[in-house]
Each structure stands twice: as C-alpha cells, then as structure tokens.
Amino acid sequence: MRWERLRESLRGKLFLSSMINVTNGAFCGERSEGCALVQIGAYLAEPPAYGKYASVLPPDRAKCIKFLAD
C-alpha cells in the first residue's frame, strides 16, 4: 500500500537527476522547483580515487558534508 501511494504521488511528475560530468548539484538546485524528486549523485570510491575525480565523495564526514553542500 505504501509503495502504491508513493508511485501515485510521483506519476506524471518531473524527476531531476544529476549526472556525473553532465549536470551537478548546482544545476539541479537551480531547476528543482516543481520537481517531484531530485537526485543528487556522487560516487563512493576507494582511497586511491580521492582527489583524482571531482565526483567522488571525500573520505571524512566534514569534507563530505561540505562537498554535498557545495
């Protein structure tokens, strides 16, 4: 029943998703008004990827919060 209500609340409405290297959180934030759902994506990675890719979440909590806030 709960899933049916969720599906009905989203049916026919706009869904906006950030796509790595195509759009980002700022893009979605500027265009999110009226959307039923906005997905902000980021990748989790092993430590060797930190600092090499802009779309990888930072390893510690404070930096991760700042990354998502920016």
Secondary structure as GFF3:
##gff-version 3
##sequence-region A 1 70
A	DSSP	alpha_helix	2	10	.	.	.	ID=ss1
A	DSSP	beta_strand	15	17	.	.	.	ID=ss2
A	DSSP	alpha_helix	25	31	.	.	.	ID=ss3
A	DSSP	beta_strand	37	39	.	.	.	ID=ss4
A	DSSP	three_ten_helix	47	49	.	.	.	ID=ss5
A	DSSP	alpha_helix	61	69	.	.	.	ID=ss6
###
